[in-house]
Structures are given as C-alpha cells and as structure tokens.
C-alpha cells in the first residue's frame, strides 16, 4: 500500500454475466500519481474492471470511490476526472487527429483555447503533430495506437491493453508517453497480459485471474514474497539421479530436453540439494536457480501460464 | 473444378450469414411485389377505387337519380349524395355545403359533381358543373375521364328517352338535326344522310350501345370533341390554381429519403459502439442519455436541413412555393416530420442488434411506409381499405398530408396543426419506446 491519498478505491466489487463471474469481491486502492498495473491472461476480468470503474457496466455489488467520494454508476460529474483508452482504436477515423482531440476535449468540458494548447502538446509528445490535419483512417496502425492513448487532461488514465498489435517503435513511444505523464503526476491504471510491460511500467501490480485479485503489491515485494516462485534447473548429467530424486519431494518436477525443471513447493530446501551435489562430488553448475519473475509468480498462483 | 465449387460454396455461406443481404435480395422485392400488386391489380379492375365524389342533384328527378345510380355503380367513385343533419336525419347535398366540404376538408373531398337546375338549359346538350381540387394531376385525369365515360354512356340516352325533361317532337327533331350536323362536322359525311339514318334507326343508337359511348368518352379526338359539344361541363378549380403538381413528387421523395438518411444516421450508433467510442466517451462526464439525445438532435437537424434543401431545390426547379405565407407552415411541418423520422431511426437502432440488421429492417419499413403513406405514388391509387385503415398508421401519410396542404392548398399553421400534432405525438411515442429499448438493450454494454 502507498502512503499517498487514494484517488480510486474499490470495495467488494463483483460482476456477473449470467453464470460467468467476471469479478469476485475485488478490493483495491489506487494512490494519486500511481502507475498501477493489472496483470492477467485474456478473460481474467481486467477489461470488465475498467468498465466498472468508468461506469460503462455497473457492478452487481460493492462500492467505487473516486477522490474519496462514492460514485454511482450514472454519476457523470465524479467520472469527469477519468479518461479511458479502450483496447479498440476508439477514434473517429474520418476525422483528423486534431479534430479527434477537439471532440474528446469538448466532451470532457475543455474550452477551445485549452484544447488547442493541450492538443499540440499531446500530439507532439506522441510524434503526430506534423500529421495533425490528416484523417486518422490514413494513419498506420502504430500511429493510430499512439493517437488512441492521448486524452486531454484526465486525472486518472485507464489504459486497457493499449499496445495490442503495436510495432516495437510505437510501443516504445507509448511507454515513454505514459511514463512521462506519470512523472508529471497523472495516475495511470494499466491492464496487460504482457509481463514485460507490467515489469517496465508499473510500480504496483495486481495479478488477476477469473475475476479475482490473487496478489497485489509493489513489484519487488511481490517477487520477494514469491521466493518460492523461483525455479530450479537441474542439469541432466551422469550422477545427478540422487539430486533429481531429492528434488522430486520438494515441488513439481518437469522433465525438459536437457534439464529437469523444479517448480518449488512450500517445503523447498535448496541447501539439501547442494549438500547432495557435494556428497557426490558433482559440480554446482549442474544446479541453477532462476530468480522469480511475474510470470513465475503467476504460474505459481494460478497453476497456468500467463498467455494460456 | 473443386476449387471453383469451394469458392462458390464459400460465397453462398457468406451471403447467408449476411442477413441484410438476404433480406434485401428476397424480402424487400417480395414486399414491393405485394404492394404494387395491391395497387395495380386489386379487385377486377386496374384503376383506382373509392375516390370520394360529392354529387349534388339539383334536378331531383327520376332520371337524375338514375344517373347518380350509374355513378354509384362505378367502382372508381365513392358517391356521396347526402349529409347528416344535427337531428340525426339526412338531407340531400346542396352546392354550398358540398363546396364548403371541398374547401374545409380538401384531403378527403376533392370532387363535387353538380347536376344543376339548368341541366337542360343549354342550347344544345346537357350542363354539368364540376368543382375539383386537382391535388394530383394523374388522379385528376383519371377522375375526369371516368366521369365523362359514365356521363356520356348513361346521361344521354336517359335524356333522350325521357319525357320528364319536356322534350317535344319538335325539340327531338331539332336535336337530331343539330346532332347530325355535329357528327358530319367532326367525322365527315352528309348531315342529311346521317339524319336519315337516325330516322331509320328510330334514334342514332347511342342509347342502345354504351360501347360507342365509352369510345366517345375515352378518347378519339373526333368523337370526344363531338360529345364534348353535347355535354357542357363547367369546371371550377377550387384549389391549386397556378400550383405545380411537382409538389407531390418533391414532397414524396423528400420524406422517403429523409427516412433513409435518418435511419442510417441513427444506426451509426452501432459503428461507435463497435469502435469502443462509447466506452471512451462514457468514461468521462458524458451519460448514455446525453449520447442518445445528441444523436437525436443531430439527426433531427440533419433531417430538417435535408428537407429544406430539397424544398428549395424543388422550388428553384418547379416553383413549388408560390407564396411567402407558405414558408412558416412548411418549416413547421418539416420540423415535425424530421422529428418523427428521427425517432423512427432511433427506434430502428434500438430494435436491431447490429447495424446490418438496422439497415435491412429500415429498408423494409421505409419502403412499406412510403408506399402506403403516399410518398412513392399518390394515395388515391391505393385500394380504399388501405387508404382508410393502413395509410394513417404510416408517419409518411401525415407528413405528406401536411406538406401537400401547405404547398397545394396554401394551408396555414392552424390548418396543419392536426398533421403536426400527429407527427409530434408519433415522434414522442416511438422515441420513448426507443429510449426504453436502449436502456434494456446492449448498445452500451
């Protein structure tokens, strides 16, 4: 948890579609200025959570507070501070880039002069100022994605997998743009199923699956707490059988081409494995410990890979 | 060959999955076949039926009553000869009352035939008076043609065989002399020989053969001129003097394409939903209601502009606006029509699940409403039960009625209040249904 004042709070949010439980008792608190990530596979409930945030879909139960105030599903004033970048390219592609910004700026209640000033700043920051008068339909996919993420002056930016189908160059531009906004104090909620995006951008991460938040903390703490999320690789070499046998009782052992991969259980004792190696005069290099990662943590928490 | 078959199969699969294409390919033309079949092949004739004809019989004789009877047997006309009195009794129509009806309810009554007291006062032939409101030139031609046919076929023999008109033998001789002169003048021949033939036949035979009368009434210039001399029909145009009949087509096309453009504009809601734009807009301060109302106002304004542009175009081309006094009522009926058409478009969008569905359903309903409402062709061409019981359920009917009232009859604001009222009520009712459907539907989910 952060010491800053919460800008967005969820308490006991649940949402079902028929028999499908999209969100289950979600509790969350996002601090002002935070870059917060939701990490989960497709269908985990990330997009539904954002839709509930912005009132597009009312929650079945629970409460949302923005800047400390409870927000009803139809409370437009409270949501004035939100800006959503949906997964889709939510742009009027027959309009120019600058006209798109004028439309969204106007909807958010910005005056004409402010829109023009802010529009230039935003378009320059994603490298589209020179193309401001071109119709969006003539843009490349990456350019559209870059334009898609800019919104005039929200306090909280909700980004729903904004880099889907984006080339590396545009992806970097998007990352830099968002990091820059966050440095200037904008609160950003970012959903992704790309571990590397969450690792790069988000200081705090919630791992979500089947509509439930499985873990939520700062990235380093998550990884530290997931000490058992490390993996042990045991090289297939002559004389290693006693090590493999001992490892078998310490977690899930998966045979691969050149190694055995040990996904540790709660009772992992690396020292016991090293002792066996020394007893049999084997090299320590036959045993490698891979540091925990978000992907490993996800696997540990859910029993499946992030991209399943 | 297998490749071609696979590709053909693929195209059929894609076609079948596109329900709009299926509807447009089969259902719409089937519907049009039905509608045009109703119009042009109803009953045992191919002409219009049930056109109200007010008949004022000032002669009140057995023969004039028989003539009215012939008119009543003509399917084209719905002949009305009496009016209801306050005490529940009825009285024969008089010329003042019938003329008043023509002026006060021109949408319902457009023709008055008067058998005047001086029916026989003409030097030669018979006198009739016709008050008419030729709102539609096609209807007018048909009505007058059929009227002539009935009169020529029946009035003349009745007249000649009647004693009650006081025809003496001298008068008959004089009539036959003049008639033989007329026939010789128009068809050639010797008047004396023609007169002798009359004597040989007992009479010239027209009374015994309605077929010859029909020929006379329907057309060849020589015979119709000749008969025209026998029947003096004094015509008085009550409305539309100096008006261009193009008002009907300008109004019709304007209303029909208003419906097409507005249903298309309203169904663009689906495009915005698919693009995720509603998600983006609703994440800010906007509400669902604001999105829907903004769409309603946009479509309404677009429709109004479209109507005004088309009327201006029609005026520049055909001079359909003849007085500045028409402008305000035309604006008001255009606003009401645009509002009703917009509400219709919103209803379509609320009923459909996809834009393709909305477009397919829209095409079907718009063509139906336009046909039954009088936008595609004049209402008089429809069977009477459709005009009476079906057409009024089409908003096109009320729009066309109001537009033609202004353009053709110079109706003022007060006179078109009923049409404006109905259109506004229709707009409010179907918009309420649309908004309810939007709340229940998944446009914003």
Interface residues (C-beta under 8 A of the other chain):
Chain A: X51 X53 X54 X55 X56 X57 X74 X76 X77 X79 X80 X82 X83 X84 X85 X86 X87 X88 X89 X90 X91 X92 X104 X107 X108 X109 X151 X154 X158
Chain B: X274 X275 X276 X277 X278 X279 X280 X281 X282 X283 X284 X285 X286 X287 X288 X290 X444 X445
